[in-house]
Structure formats: structure tokens, C-alpha cells
Amino acid sequence: MGLLDVLLGRSKPVRPDLDQLFGLTDAAITLQAATDLRPTGMGSVCFSAVEGGAFTEIQQDLHTLLSTESSKDSYGYTWLLSRHDPEDVTGLVTDLHAINSTLEEHGFGPQLLCSLVGFAAPSGPSLALVYLYKRGSFYPVCKLPGEQKRDNARELELSALLKNDLRIESDLSRWFPVWGAPGMGD
């Protein structure tokens, strides 16, 4: 970054660090110790699909290798859902890392948007910890039961709780709700 960039207020974009995803294992332990939230065993990766045989082949390989499920959301983005035993957060995170890495290694990194891991409580809001690929950071989304409303106070509380486990996104305007995301829970 040069002097002109500093003077004009330009910032250097954060490079994605997929190894940050492994912090989700520690975050799950922290959540279980401090709250009633437990892993659901579901996580997903969101990306903008592209036309072409190479991309389709990679997606098929991921389905075969990791037994993922594919869906599209109302915005046209593709989600690959991975399911594991709720106690196997490490296996789930490894799958999400493999999906992201595979797409990145084959030149499809710019299509990656986010990854998430779901958590649930016996009562109250469900939670997704969302990794923003292009920002290299995480944020929590707490969905109130049966509604498309978020519990913002709880999100801030949980982000403070997880700040030692995950790189929390500091720009709250980037904390998108991801309604209906596979793995988010009800």
C-alpha cells in the first residue's frame, strides 16, 4: 500500500485465511461452556456458481467425496450443506475448509461468499457463526424462533464472548442475516 492509498483513504483488502475456519472448533467449546447453544452438526458454504464443465465437475466431486447437499437461495447463490454428528465439529469444519479450498485452488475463489456453522438452543434464537470469505472474519447471526428477526443484543454479546476464538468482523453493516441458509436452523 502506497502513500497515495493512505491519503485517499484506500485500504488493502484482507486476504482470506481459510485456516481461520478451524477456530470454529474452539468457538463451539466456548459456546457450550458459557451458553445453552450446541452445535447442530450442519454447516454450509455459499458461492456464486459459474457456467462451465470445470465448475460443474468440481461441484460433483465435492458431492461425491463429502456427501454434500446442494441448493440455491432466492438470490441465486448456491449452498453446499455438510452434515455431521453434532459432536463432530472438527469433521464439519474440515469439510467446510475442503470445499472452500477446492474451489479456491481451481480458480473459483472470487465466487466464494461465506461459510457458516449452525448452533441451536432448547429455547430461544438459533445461531449461525458466519465466515465472510472476502473479509476473513466472522460474525454471529441469532435468529428469533419462527420469525425473520434477529436478536441483535445477543449477537453483540456472543461476538464479545467469541473474540478470543474468532476474528470478529468489526463492521456491523457487514453482519448480513442469511435468512434460509442451509445449516442455519429454524
C-alpha positions as CSV (number, residue, x, y, z in Angstrom):
1,M,0.0,0.0,0.0
2,G,1.5,3.3,-1.0
3,L,1.3,6.9,0.3
4,L,-1.3,7.8,-2.2
5,D,-3.6,5.0,-1.0
6,V,-3.2,6.2,2.6
7,L,-4.0,9.8,1.6
8,L,-7.1,8.8,-0.4
9,G,-8.4,6.5,2.4
10,R,-8.0,3.3,0.4
11,S,-7.4,0.2,2.4
12,K,-5.8,-3.0,1.4
13,P,-8.3,-5.8,1.3
14,V,-7.9,-8.6,3.8
15,R,-6.8,-11.9,2.2
16,P,-9.0,-14.8,3.0
17,D,-7.4,-17.1,5.5
18,L,-9.3,-20.4,5.3
19,D,-7.4,-21.7,8.3
20,Q,-9.5,-19.3,10.4
21,L,-12.3,-21.8,9.9
22,F,-10.6,-24.1,12.4
23,G,-11.2,-21.5,15.1
24,L,-14.9,-22.7,15.0
25,T,-13.9,-25.8,16.9
26,D,-12.7,-23.6,19.9
27,A,-15.7,-21.3,19.4
28,A,-18.1,-24.3,19.8
29,I,-16.4,-25.3,23.0
30,T,-16.7,-21.7,24.3
31,L,-20.4,-21.5,23.4
32,Q,-21.1,-24.9,25.1
33,A,-19.3,-23.8,28.2
34,A,-20.9,-20.4,28.5
35,T,-24.4,-20.7,26.9
36,D,-27.1,-23.2,26.1
37,L,-26.1,-23.2,22.4
38,R,-25.0,-26.6,21.0
39,P,-23.7,-27.4,17.5
40,T,-26.4,-28.8,15.1
41,G,-23.9,-30.8,13.1
42,M,-24.7,-28.7,10.0
43,G,-22.6,-26.2,8.1
44,S,-22.6,-24.8,4.6
45,V,-20.6,-22.9,2.0
46,C,-22.2,-20.2,-0.2
47,F,-20.9,-19.2,-3.6
48,S,-21.9,-17.7,-6.9
49,A,-22.0,-20.6,-9.3
50,V,-20.5,-20.2,-12.8
51,E,-21.4,-21.9,-16.1
52,G,-19.0,-24.4,-17.4
53,G,-17.9,-28.0,-17.2
54,A,-14.9,-27.5,-14.9
55,F,-17.1,-25.9,-12.2
56,T,-19.8,-28.5,-12.6
57,E,-17.2,-31.3,-12.3
58,I,-15.7,-29.8,-9.1
59,Q,-19.1,-29.5,-7.6
60,Q,-19.9,-33.1,-8.4
61,D,-16.6,-34.2,-7.0
62,L,-17.4,-32.4,-3.7
63,H,-20.9,-34.0,-3.6
64,T,-19.3,-37.5,-4.1
65,L,-16.3,-37.0,-1.7
66,L,-18.1,-35.2,1.1
67,S,-21.7,-36.2,0.7
68,T,-22.8,-32.6,0.5
69,E,-26.3,-31.4,-0.5
70,S,-26.7,-28.6,-2.9
71,S,-29.4,-25.9,-3.0
72,K,-30.0,-22.4,-4.4
73,D,-31.3,-19.5,-2.4
74,S,-33.8,-16.8,-3.5
75,Y,-30.8,-14.6,-4.7
76,G,-29.5,-17.3,-7.0
77,Y,-26.5,-18.3,-4.8
78,T,-25.5,-21.9,-4.4
79,W,-25.1,-23.5,-1.0
80,L,-23.3,-26.8,-0.3
81,L,-24.6,-28.3,3.0
82,S,-22.5,-30.7,5.0
83,R,-24.0,-32.8,7.8
84,H,-22.1,-34.4,10.7
85,D,-22.8,-35.7,14.1
86,P,-23.3,-32.6,16.3
87,E,-20.3,-33.6,18.5
88,D,-18.0,-33.8,15.4
89,V,-17.4,-30.0,14.9
90,T,-13.9,-30.8,13.8
91,G,-15.1,-33.0,11.0
92,L,-17.7,-30.5,9.9
93,V,-15.1,-27.7,9.8
94,T,-12.7,-29.9,7.9
95,D,-15.4,-30.4,5.3
96,L,-16.1,-26.7,5.0
97,H,-12.4,-26.0,4.7
98,A,-12.1,-28.6,2.0
99,I,-15.0,-27.2,0.0
100,N,-13.6,-23.6,0.2
101,S,-10.0,-24.8,-0.5
102,T,-11.1,-26.9,-3.5
103,L,-13.0,-24.0,-5.1
104,E,-10.1,-21.6,-4.4
105,E,-7.4,-23.9,-5.7
106,H,-9.3,-24.3,-9.0
107,G,-9.6,-20.5,-9.5
108,F,-13.1,-20.0,-8.2
109,G,-12.1,-18.1,-5.0
110,P,-13.8,-14.9,-6.3
111,Q,-17.1,-16.8,-6.3
112,L,-16.9,-17.7,-2.6
113,L,-19.1,-15.6,-0.4
114,C,-19.4,-17.2,3.1
115,S,-19.4,-20.3,5.2
116,L,-21.5,-21.0,8.3
117,V,-21.9,-23.4,11.1
118,G,-25.2,-23.8,12.9
119,F,-26.0,-23.9,16.6
120,A,-29.2,-24.3,18.5
121,A,-30.6,-23.8,22.0
122,P,-33.5,-25.7,23.6
123,S,-35.4,-22.4,23.6
124,G,-34.6,-19.0,22.1
125,P,-32.8,-18.0,19.0
126,S,-30.8,-20.3,16.8
127,L,-27.3,-19.2,15.9
128,A,-25.0,-19.3,12.8
129,L,-21.4,-18.4,13.0
130,V,-20.7,-16.9,9.6
131,Y,-17.3,-16.6,8.0
132,L,-17.1,-13.9,5.3
133,Y,-14.6,-15.2,2.7
134,K,-13.7,-11.8,1.3
135,R,-13.2,-10.2,4.7
136,G,-11.5,-13.1,6.5
137,S,-13.7,-12.5,9.6
138,F,-16.7,-14.0,11.4
139,Y,-20.0,-12.7,12.8
140,P,-22.9,-14.3,14.7
141,V,-26.5,-14.3,13.4
142,C,-29.1,-15.0,16.0
143,K,-32.5,-15.7,14.5
144,L,-35.5,-15.4,16.7
145,P,-37.7,-18.5,16.7
146,G,-40.3,-18.6,13.9
147,E,-39.5,-15.1,12.6
148,Q,-37.3,-13.3,10.2
149,K,-36.0,-11.2,13.0
150,R,-32.6,-11.1,14.7
151,D,-31.6,-10.8,18.3
152,N,-29.0,-8.0,17.9
153,A,-28.2,-7.7,21.6
154,R,-27.5,-11.5,21.7
155,E,-25.3,-11.2,18.6
156,L,-23.2,-8.5,20.2
157,E,-23.0,-10.5,23.5
158,L,-21.8,-13.6,21.6
159,S,-19.3,-11.7,19.5
160,A,-17.7,-10.4,22.7
161,L,-17.7,-13.9,24.1
162,L,-16.0,-15.4,21.0
163,K,-13.5,-12.6,20.3
164,N,-10.6,-14.8,21.6
165,D,-11.6,-17.7,19.4
166,L,-12.5,-16.0,16.1
167,R,-11.6,-12.9,14.2
168,I,-14.9,-11.0,14.6
169,E,-16.0,-8.6,11.8
170,S,-15.8,-5.1,13.2
171,D,-18.0,-3.5,10.6
172,L,-21.6,-4.3,11.8
173,S,-23.1,-3.3,8.5
174,R,-21.5,-6.5,7.1
175,W,-23.4,-8.7,9.5
176,F,-25.9,-9.9,7.0
177,P,-28.9,-12.1,8.2
178,V,-28.5,-15.0,5.7
179,W,-32.2,-16.0,6.1
180,G,-33.0,-19.5,5.0
181,A,-29.3,-20.5,4.7
182,P,-28.9,-24.3,4.9
183,G,-27.5,-25.2,8.2
184,M,-28.8,-22.1,9.9
185,G,-31.6,-23.9,11.8
186,D,-35.2,-22.9,12.3
